[in-house]
């Protein structure tokens, strides 16, 4: 098995969503985790928030929303620069 033609997608490590916003954003922004770009990373975090529902503590929800804002800022900078 060579890397020729491999399109490997890394799964975010277990416990990622318990980390700080900057770490979550950094990991989710990697091409291996979000091969379709930052928009995909933002949607994955939102999906996690939606699935966790009321079981998500307010503090954890704020940290995840902060990670989304970090990614949205990066995404907007990239789009503006193009």
C-alpha positions as CSV (number, residue, x, y, z in Angstrom):
1,X,0.0,0.0,0.0
2,X,1.6,3.3,-1.1
3,X,0.5,6.8,-0.4
4,X,-0.3,7.2,-4.1
5,X,-4.0,7.9,-4.2
6,X,-4.5,7.6,-0.5
7,X,-6.9,10.1,0.9
8,X,-6.5,9.5,4.6
9,X,-8.8,11.3,6.9
10,X,-7.6,11.5,10.5
11,X,-10.3,11.1,13.1
12,X,-10.1,13.7,15.9
13,X,-8.6,12.1,19.0
14,X,-10.9,11.0,21.8
15,X,-11.2,13.8,24.3
16,X,-10.5,16.5,21.8
17,X,-13.7,18.3,22.6
18,X,-12.7,18.5,26.3
19,X,-9.7,20.7,25.5
20,X,-9.3,24.4,25.2
21,X,-10.7,26.3,22.2
22,X,-7.3,27.1,20.7
23,X,-6.3,23.4,20.7
24,X,-9.7,22.3,19.3
25,X,-9.4,24.9,16.5
26,X,-5.8,23.9,15.7
27,X,-6.6,20.2,15.5
28,X,-9.8,20.6,13.5
29,X,-8.1,23.0,11.0
30,X,-5.7,20.2,9.9
31,X,-6.2,19.0,6.4
32,X,-6.1,15.4,7.6
33,X,-9.1,16.1,10.0
34,X,-11.0,18.5,7.8
35,X,-9.9,17.8,4.2
36,X,-12.7,20.0,2.8
37,X,-11.4,23.0,4.7
38,X,-12.3,25.2,7.7
39,X,-16.0,25.2,6.9
40,X,-16.1,21.5,7.4
41,X,-14.3,21.8,10.7
42,X,-16.8,24.4,11.9
43,X,-19.7,22.1,10.9
44,X,-18.1,19.2,12.8
45,X,-17.9,21.2,16.0
46,X,-21.5,22.4,15.5
47,X,-22.6,18.8,15.0
48,X,-20.9,17.8,18.2
49,X,-22.6,20.6,20.1
50,X,-26.0,19.6,18.6
51,X,-25.5,15.9,19.4
52,X,-24.4,16.6,23.0
53,X,-27.5,18.7,23.6
54,X,-28.5,19.5,27.1
55,X,-25.8,17.1,28.4
56,X,-23.2,19.7,27.5
57,X,-22.2,22.0,30.4
58,X,-22.5,25.8,29.8
59,X,-18.7,26.2,30.2
60,X,-18.0,23.4,27.7
61,X,-20.5,24.9,25.2
62,X,-18.8,28.3,25.5
63,X,-15.4,26.8,24.8
64,X,-16.7,24.9,21.8
65,X,-18.4,28.1,20.5
66,X,-15.1,29.9,21.0
67,X,-13.3,27.3,18.9
68,X,-15.9,27.8,16.2
69,X,-15.3,31.6,16.3
70,X,-11.5,31.0,16.0
71,X,-12.1,28.9,12.9
72,X,-14.6,31.3,11.5
73,X,-12.2,34.2,11.8
74,X,-9.5,32.2,10.0
75,X,-12.0,31.2,7.3
76,X,-13.0,34.8,6.8
77,X,-9.4,36.0,6.5
78,X,-8.7,33.3,3.9
79,X,-11.8,34.2,1.9
80,X,-11.0,37.9,2.1
81,X,-7.4,37.4,1.0
82,X,-8.5,35.6,-2.2
